[in-house]
Amino acid sequence: MQPHSDPLTLLDLADIPAGTVALRDDRRGTRWQTDIAPFQLGRYPVTAALHHAVTESAAGPAGALPLTHISWFEAVELCNRISAGAGLSPAYTRAPGSGEVTWDRASDGYRLPTEAEWQYACRAGTTGYRYGDIDAVAWYDGNSGGRAHDVGAKAPNPWGLYDMLGNVWEWCWDLYDEEAYGSYRIFRGGGWAESERGCGATVRRRSHPTFAIEDLGLRLARTPR
């Protein structure tokens, strides 16, 4: 993929068909299945250039580097801002007092994928730990040179989604384990600083929704109406 001159073209979404995904929580030793309704998912992680275009910042990076150093709270706010710019209804509301975020599932706006949607889309009908050879599909600690890379430089999965593994971790909507970890949210996919083993379709990580770091970003989802 060549760098996009217009960062808004990176809003390109793929249509993800309905299906079923098997998930597991190795910490608890549990497994379960979830039905997936049709939805849309960004072909690329959100880029820093797209973020600057949407937020009308004074300057932004060239090329198509993924957006990083974004917390979960900032990610849901960005989803709403992109929705507003596109004339779509916002997916999220944040209570002024408690800060609790509510998802309006009837919204047609941009949102974070659920972790079930994320894993289902990552696998794209494949059944292995990864949808291809790691050096062909992902930037990780073995080939990244210690930095993020422009999105879309590695091979996509069978559904045309790039960088689902490696480059940057991606926030999901879900709470990790409210009883044990409170408000911690899930992120998926592995990043440029992650080991080979940490870049797989079933790897689950979590952190506080204020957490932000250099290899953690997001990918947009949407439920068309």
ChimeraX attribute file (.defattr): number of C-alpha atoms within 10 A of each C-alpha:
attribute: neighborCount
match mode: 1-to-1
recipient: residues
	/A:1	11
	/A:2	10
	/A:3	15
	/A:4	13
	/A:5	11
	/A:6	12
	/A:7	20
	/A:8	15
	/A:9	10
	/A:10	19
	/A:11	20
	/A:12	12
	/A:13	19
	/A:14	18
	/A:15	18
	/A:16	17
	/A:17	15
	/A:18	13
	/A:19	14
	/A:20	14
	/A:21	18
	/A:22	13
	/A:23	16
	/A:24	14
	/A:25	13
	/A:26	11
	/A:27	6
	/A:28	7
	/A:29	7
	/A:30	9
	/A:31	10
	/A:32	9
	/A:33	11
	/A:34	13
	/A:35	13
	/A:36	17
	/A:37	12
	/A:38	14
	/A:39	19
	/A:40	20
	/A:41	25
	/A:42	22
	/A:43	25
	/A:44	25
	/A:45	29
	/A:46	25
	/A:47	25
	/A:48	21
	/A:49	25
	/A:50	23
	/A:51	20
	/A:52	16
	/A:53	17
	/A:54	16
	/A:55	13
	/A:56	10
	/A:57	10
	/A:58	7
	/A:59	9
	/A:60	13
	/A:61	13
	/A:62	13
	/A:63	18
	/A:64	26
	/A:65	20
	/A:66	27
	/A:67	24
	/A:68	21
	/A:69	13
	/A:70	20
	/A:71	20
	/A:72	27
	/A:73	17
	/A:74	15
	/A:75	23
	/A:76	25
	/A:77	19
	/A:78	20
	/A:79	22
	/A:80	21
	/A:81	19
	/A:82	22
	/A:83	20
	/A:84	15
	/A:85	11
	/A:86	11
	/A:87	11
	/A:88	15
	/A:89	16
	/A:90	22
	/A:91	24
	/A:92	20
	/A:93	15
	/A:94	14
	/A:95	10
	/A:96	8
	/A:97	6
	/A:98	7
	/A:99	10
	/A:100	11
	/A:101	15
	/A:102	11
	/A:103	15
	/A:104	14
	/A:105	11
	/A:106	12
	/A:107	18
	/A:108	17
	/A:109	26
	/A:110	30
	/A:111	30
	/A:112	25
	/A:113	25
	/A:114	18
	/A:115	23
	/A:116	20
	/A:117	26
	/A:118	26
	/A:119	22
	/A:120	25
	/A:121	29
	/A:122	27
	/A:123	22
	/A:124	17
	/A:125	14
	/A:126	14
	/A:127	9
	/A:128	11
	/A:129	13
	/A:130	19
	/A:131	22
	/A:132	17
	/A:133	9
	/A:134	20
	/A:135	15
	/A:136	12
	/A:137	22
	/A:138	32
	/A:139	31
	/A:140	27
	/A:141	19
	/A:142	15
	/A:143	14
	/A:144	18
	/A:145	12
	/A:146	13
	/A:147	16
	/A:148	21
	/A:149	20
	/A:150	20
	/A:151	25
	/A:152	22
	/A:153	17
	/A:154	20
	/A:155	19
	/A:156	21
	/A:157	22
	/A:158	15
	/A:159	16
	/A:160	16
	/A:161	21
	/A:162	24
	/A:163	30
	/A:164	32
	/A:165	30
	/A:166	32
	/A:167	33
	/A:168	34
	/A:169	29
	/A:170	31
	/A:171	30
	/A:172	28
	/A:173	20
	/A:174	18
	/A:175	20
	/A:176	22
	/A:177	13
	/A:178	11
	/A:179	8
	/A:180	8
	/A:181	13
	/A:182	12
	/A:183	18
	/A:184	20
	/A:185	23
	/A:186	23
	/A:187	27
	/A:188	29
	/A:189	27
	/A:190	30
	/A:191	29
	/A:192	27
	/A:193	23
	/A:194	21
	/A:195	14
	/A:196	19
	/A:197	11
	/A:198	20
	/A:199	27
	/A:200	23
	/A:201	22
	/A:202	23
	/A:203	17
	/A:204	19
	/A:205	17
	/A:206	19
	/A:207	19
	/A:208	17
	/A:209	18
	/A:210	13
	/A:211	16
	/A:212	17
	/A:213	12
	/A:214	17
	/A:215	22
	/A:216	25
	/A:217	28
	/A:218	30
	/A:219	29
	/A:220	27
	/A:221	25
	/A:222	23
	/A:223	19
	/A:224	13
	/A:225	8
